[in-house]
Amino acid sequence: MLATEPVFMDLTPEMKERLDRFRDEHEGDPVGNVGGRIILEDDRVRLWELVLEPGEASDLHRHEFDYYLIIEGGDLVAGVCPKESGIESFVGVVPEAGNTVAIPKGNLEWAWNVGEKTYREFIVELKNS
């Protein structure tokens, strides 16, 4: 699967309000892990798995390195960014067959499954980037 450009949904006022409410309710969360569990790690890469049921969110996490997300399933996943980041929250649309997306280091966010399907991805963390 080749890396593809993510597809974002146009946020309705209701969805924007929902994302803002989540952000405000979770303000002050500690920074945690980028994924749910580590599958493999060596000197060059760390491979994570992240599974979010509808309504579940990841830890607040910082992308310390460059990453590839290998998205296996789901329908809608939000990236909710803290106010101080200056980055607008967004909702990505997961294609039927999944996709692979390159993520540059630097962002601080929660991944939140705002869809109706289980969201599952593998995260390839490039430790030397």
C-alpha positions in Angstrom: 0.0 0.0 0.0 1.5 3.4 -1.0 1.4 6.4 1.3 -1.6 8.5 0.3 -2.8 12.0 1.1 -5.4 11.9 3.9 -8.9 12.8 3.1 -10.6 15.2 5.6 -14.3 15.7 6.1 -15.7 19.2 6.1 -16.5 20.0 9.8 -20.1 20.8 10.5 -20.7 23.3 13.3 -21.9 20.3 15.4 -18.7 18.3 14.8 -16.5 21.3 15.5 -18.4 21.9 18.8 -18.0 18.2 19.7 -14.2 18.3 19.0 -13.8 21.5 21.0 -15.8 20.1 23.9 -13.6 16.9 23.9 -10.4 19.2 23.9 -11.7 21.3 26.8 -12.8 18.3 28.9 -9.3 16.7 28.4 -7.3 19.9 29.0 -4.5 19.0 31.4 -4.3 15.3 30.4 -0.7 14.0 30.7 1.2 13.3 27.6 1.2 9.5 27.0 2.0 7.0 24.3 1.5 7.5 20.6 0.0 3.9 20.3 -1.7 1.3 22.4 1.0 -1.4 22.4 4.5 -1.9 21.0 4.7 -4.8 18.6 8.3 -4.5 17.6 11.2 -2.3 18.5 14.9 -2.0 17.4 17.4 0.8 17.0 15.7 2.2 13.9 11.9 1.7 14.3 9.2 1.2 16.8 6.0 -0.5 15.6 2.8 0.3 17.5 -0.7 -1.0 17.2 -3.6 1.3 18.0 -7.2 0.1 18.3 -10.0 2.5 19.2 -13.6 1.4 19.6 -16.2 4.0 18.7 -16.0 6.8 21.2 -12.6 5.8 22.5 -9.5 8.1 22.4 -5.8 7.6 22.5 -3.6 9.2 25.1 -2.6 12.8 24.4 0.6 12.2 22.5 3.4 14.1 20.7 4.8 12.9 17.5 8.4 12.9 18.5 9.6 11.4 15.3 8.4 11.0 11.7 5.8 8.2 11.3 3.8 6.2 8.8 0.3 5.2 9.8 -0.9 2.0 8.2 -4.6 2.4 8.7 -6.4 -1.0 8.5 -10.0 -0.1 9.3 -12.5 2.4 10.6 -14.6 5.2 9.2 -13.9 8.5 10.9 -11.1 9.4 13.2 -10.4 12.8 14.7 -7.1 14.5 15.5 -8.0 16.8 18.4 -5.3 19.3 19.1 -4.8 21.3 22.3 -5.7 25.1 22.1 -2.1 26.1 22.7 -0.9 24.1 19.6 -2.4 26.6 17.2 -3.5 23.7 15.0 -7.2 23.1 14.2 -8.7 19.8 15.1 -9.7 17.7 12.1 -11.6 14.5 11.1 -10.0 12.1 8.7 -12.1 9.8 6.5 -10.8 6.3 6.4 -11.1 4.7 2.9 -12.9 1.4 2.6 -9.6 -0.5 2.0 -7.6 1.6 4.5 -4.6 3.6 3.6 -1.0 4.6 4.6 -0.3 8.2 5.6 3.0 9.9 6.4 2.9 12.0 9.5 5.8 14.5 10.2 7.1 14.9 13.7 5.9 17.8 15.9 2.2 17.6 16.5 0.5 17.1 19.9 -2.9 15.5 19.7 -5.4 12.9 20.8 -6.7 10.4 18.2 -10.5 10.0 18.8 -12.7 7.5 17.1 -15.8 9.7 16.2 -17.1 7.0 13.8 -19.2 4.0 14.0 -16.6 1.3 13.2 -13.6 0.1 15.2 -10.5 2.1 14.1 -7.3 0.1 13.8 -3.8 1.3 12.7 -0.2 0.3 12.9 2.2 3.1 13.6 5.7 2.9 12.2 7.9 5.3 14.3 11.1 6.2 12.5 13.4 6.7 15.6 16.3 8.3 13.7 14.3 11.0 12.0 
